Amino acid sequence: MNPGDAVPILGMITGILTVGFMSWAVVAIARGPLGQALSRRIGGQHLDTDLAHEVVSLQEQVDDLRRLVEETQERLDFTERLLTRGERAGLERGAD
């Protein structure tokens, strides 16, 4: 065997070992806390419990405000109907 024949073989062995080590490192990182955090983020489960409670609270406040706006709109409609009736009654009396 010539000394020049060992260089390509050693190069291939070095490449295989490097790829193997890098693959092991990627798997180790993916299975660790960083990988778990990334999977939760990708899956949409990145909110912690405090934020989840705050979101629920804000949704309840929005629902309450929506209900109040609907009630206010109903009262406004009622008031407009009463005013319209009063104006008609006043016009009818004025015509007599």
MINU-879938 format. One record per residue (C-alpha): x negated, y negated, z negated; chain; residue number from 1. Coordinates in nm, 2 decimals. Layout:
     east    north       up   c     k
        X        Y        Z   A   NUM
...
//
This chain:
     east    north       up   c     k
     0.00     0.00     0.00   A     1
    -0.13    -0.34     0.10   A     2
    -0.14    -0.62    -0.15   A     3
     0.08    -0.83     0.09   A     4
     0.36    -0.57     0.07   A     5
     0.41    -0.63    -0.30   A     6
     0.50    -1.00    -0.26   A     7
     0.84    -0.94    -0.08   A     8
     0.93    -0.66    -0.33   A     9
     0.85    -0.88    -0.63   A    10
     1.04    -1.16    -0.47   A    11
     1.35    -0.95    -0.43   A    12
     1.32    -0.82    -0.79   A    13
     1.29    -1.18    -0.91   A    14
     1.59    -1.28    -0.71   A    15
     1.80    -0.99    -0.85   A    16
     1.70    -1.07    -1.21   A    17
     1.77    -1.44    -1.16   A    18
     2.12    -1.37    -1.01   A    19
     2.19    -1.12    -1.29   A    20
     2.09    -1.36    -1.56   A    21
     2.30    -1.65    -1.41   A    22
     2.60    -1.42    -1.38   A    23
     2.57    -1.31    -1.74   A    24
     2.54    -1.68    -1.85   A    25
     2.85    -1.78    -1.65   A    26
     3.05    -1.49    -1.81   A    27
     2.93    -1.58    -2.16   A    28
     3.03    -1.94    -2.12   A    29
     3.37    -1.85    -1.97   A    30
     3.45    -1.62    -2.26   A    31
     3.34    -1.87    -2.52   A    32
     3.52    -2.18    -2.66   A    33
     3.45    -2.39    -2.35   A    34
     3.60    -2.13    -2.12   A    35
     3.91    -2.10    -2.35   A    36
     3.95    -2.47    -2.36   A    37
     3.93    -2.49    -1.98   A    38
     4.19    -2.21    -1.94   A    39
     4.43    -2.39    -2.18   A    40
     4.38    -2.71    -1.98   A    41
     4.45    -2.53    -1.65   A    42
     4.75    -2.35    -1.80   A    43
     4.90    -2.68    -1.92   A    44
     4.86    -2.59    -2.29   A    45
     4.62    -2.87    -2.38   A    46
     4.84    -3.06    -2.62   A    47
     4.77    -3.01    -2.98   A    48
     5.05    -2.98    -3.24   A    49
     5.03    -3.35    -3.34   A    50
     5.08    -3.47    -2.99   A    51
     5.36    -3.21    -2.93   A    52
     5.54    -3.35    -3.24   A    53
     5.49    -3.70    -3.12   A    54
     5.63    -3.61    -2.77   A    55
     5.94    -3.45    -2.93   A    56
     5.99    -3.76    -3.15   A    57
     5.96    -3.99    -2.85   A    58
     6.21    -3.78    -2.65   A    59
     6.46    -3.80    -2.94   A    60
     6.41    -4.18    -2.95   A    61
     6.47    -4.20    -2.57   A    62
     6.79    -3.99    -2.61   A    63
     6.91    -4.22    -2.89   A    64
     6.84    -4.53    -2.67   A    65
     7.02    -4.37    -2.38   A    66
     7.33    -4.31    -2.59   A    67
     7.32    -4.67    -2.72   A    68
     7.30    -4.81    -2.37   A    69
     7.60    -4.59    -2.26   A    70
     7.80    -4.71    -2.56   A    71
     7.71    -5.07    -2.48   A    72
     7.81    -5.02    -2.12   A    73
     8.15    -4.88    -2.22   A    74
     8.21    -5.18    -2.45   A    75
     8.11    -5.42    -2.18   A    76
     8.35    -5.26    -1.94   A    77
     8.63    -5.27    -2.19   A    78
     8.56    -5.64    -2.26   A    79
     8.56    -5.72    -1.89   A    80
     8.90    -5.54    -1.85   A    81
     9.04    -5.75    -2.14   A    82
     8.91    -6.07    -1.99   A    83
     9.05    -5.99    -1.65   A    84
     9.39    -5.92    -1.80   A    85
     9.38    -6.24    -1.99   A    86
     9.29    -6.44    -1.68   A    87
     9.57    -6.28    -1.48   A    88
     9.82    -6.35    -1.76   A    89
     9.71    -6.71    -1.78   A    90
     9.74    -6.75    -1.40   A    91
    10.08    -6.60    -1.40   A    92
    10.20    -6.83    -1.68   A    93
    10.05    -7.13    -1.49   A    94
    10.24    -7.03    -1.18   A    95
    10.57    -7.03    -1.37   A    96
//
